[in-house]
Amino acid sequence: KDFKILNACCLHFGVSYDDLIGHSRLPGLVRARHSAQWLLYQYEWTLSDIGRLFRQADHTAALFAIRKMNGAEGGLKEDLQDIIKILRGEVV
């Protein structure tokens, strides 16, 4: 299920897995990465595990992403809803 989250984010945002877990600061990749981190956290991954998956030095970058996504509005919120629909097998 956890890698389904990553695949759904790649599909929704049109990015590769390597770009999703990479270090690029391009806005589209950051948005995809933060969405993936938030969804993994919702599925009970620890901040440390998320940080390791995304090759971050520690958990604080994941914590920042999750806090940012918790306050998501507009397009960000719609992205999360669309990814959840993909995970449920619904047509987006």
C-alpha positions in Angstrom: 0.0 0.0 0.0 2.8 2.4 0.9 4.4 2.2 -2.6 1.0 2.6 -4.1 1.0 6.1 -2.5 4.3 6.9 -4.2 3.1 5.5 -7.6 -0.2 7.5 -7.3 1.7 10.7 -6.6 4.0 10.0 -9.6 1.0 9.4 -11.8 -1.0 12.4 -10.6 1.9 14.9 -10.9 3.6 13.3 -13.9 7.0 12.8 -12.3 9.3 9.9 -12.0 10.0 8.0 -8.8 13.6 9.2 -8.8 12.4 12.8 -9.1 9.8 12.3 -6.4 12.4 11.1 -3.8 15.2 13.4 -5.2 16.4 16.7 -3.9 15.2 19.0 -6.7 13.6 22.2 -5.5 11.5 22.8 -8.6 8.0 23.8 -7.4 6.2 20.9 -9.2 8.5 18.3 -7.7 8.3 19.9 -4.2 4.5 19.8 -4.4 4.6 16.1 -5.4 7.1 15.3 -2.7 5.2 17.1 0.1 2.0 15.4 -1.0 3.6 12.0 -0.9 5.1 12.6 2.5 1.8 13.8 3.9 0.0 10.7 2.6 2.7 8.3 4.0 2.3 10.0 7.4 -1.5 9.5 7.2 -0.8 5.8 6.6 1.2 5.7 9.9 4.8 6.0 8.6 7.1 7.6 11.1 8.7 10.9 10.4 12.1 9.2 10.6 11.1 6.5 8.1 9.7 9.2 5.7 13.0 11.2 6.0 15.0 8.1 5.2 12.9 7.2 2.2 13.3 10.7 0.8 17.1 10.7 1.6 16.7 13.6 4.0 19.3 14.1 6.8 16.6 13.8 9.5 12.9 13.9 10.1 12.5 17.7 10.2 12.1 18.2 6.4 9.3 15.6 6.5 7.7 17.4 9.5 7.8 20.7 7.6 6.1 19.1 4.6 3.4 17.5 6.7 2.7 20.7 8.6 2.5 22.6 5.3 0.1 20.0 3.8 -2.1 20.0 6.9 -2.8 23.7 6.1 -3.4 22.9 2.4 -6.0 24.9 0.6 -7.2 25.3 -3.0 -5.0 23.4 -5.5 -3.0 21.6 -2.9 -6.1 20.2 -1.2 -7.5 19.2 -4.6 -4.3 17.4 -5.4 -4.5 15.4 -2.2 -8.2 14.5 -2.8 -7.3 13.4 -6.4 -4.5 11.2 -5.2 -6.7 9.6 -2.6 -9.2 8.9 -5.3 -6.5 7.2 -7.4 -5.6 5.1 -4.3 -9.2 4.0 -4.0 -9.4 3.1 -7.7 -11.7 5.9 -8.6 -11.5 7.7 -11.9 -10.0 11.2 -11.6 
